[in-house]
């Protein structure tokens, strides 16, 4: 599930909009579960982590800002929370005796991945060209133009995941305790 599916073009990002977007996606997935399928849902969070990072940096005069990895974890957890609540609500309506479990995972990357030298993952809001130029100079942000969406966005490194820290726990949850290495 894409982070952009949770915050659609033209939306402000209110919690009501996000809940509505999540709900429309989850209704279909809950019906799959009610038909006997088991699901593992993964989601993106580009717009959401960018928003939290911007909020953290905006409040820096009053509170020490959180770094990108902490904002990333916060946004992942909030999205997992919203998805789980929506799934559980749908399960009750469909009389499905199941509950969703949000899990925060941490990926392992190669510290020498070339992506660290070539940021490409867009996060946060769109800026005008003038705003982007100021942010590049003052905050040393890497910025990229997205003509189709009408603006510039901050881009951060997106190294290739080579593992998941919690993989053995996930395997036990998904496969019922069997060792699936």
C-alpha positions, 0 to 999 in steps of 0.5 A, a space after each residue: 500500500 503506497 503512502 500516496 494512497 493514504 494521502 491523495 493529490 489535492 488533499 491536505 492530509 487531515 486525519 479524516 482524509 487519511 482514515 477515509 482513504 485507509 477505510 476504502 482500501 481496507 474494505 476490500 482487503 477485509 473481504 479477502 480475509 473473510 473469504 479465507 485468505 491470510 494477509 500480510 500488508 506492507 505500506 509506504 509512508 513518503 508523504 507521512 514521514 515528510 510531514 512528521 520531519 517538517 513538523 519536527 524541524 518547524 518546532 526545533 526552537 522549542 523541542 529538539 527535532 527528531 531525525 529522519 529514522 525516528 520520524 520514519 518509525 513514527 509514521 510507520 506506526 501511525 499508519 499500522 495503527 490506522 490500518 489495524 483499526 480499520 481492519 478490526 472494524 471491518 472484521 466486526 462488520 463481516 463477523 470475522 473472528 480475527 484481529 490485525 497486528 501492526 508490526 514495526 520492522 527495521 530493515 538492514 542495509 549496506 552502509 556502502 550502498 550507492 544510494 547514500 550518495 544519490 538520494 531519490 526517495 521523495 518525502 514530504 510536501 511539494 515546494 515551488 522552485 524558489 522554495 526548493 532552491 532556498 532549502 537546498 542552500 540553507 538546509 542542504 536538502 537534495 531536491 527533485 522536480 516532479 513536473 506531473 505533480 507540479 512542484 519540487 520535493 525533498 529526496 532522501 537516500 533509499 538504500 536497497 534492503 538486504 534484510 529485516 531485523 525481525 525476520 525470525 519473529 515474522 516467520 514464526 507469526 506467519 508460518 506458525 512457529 516453523 523455522 522457514 530459513 
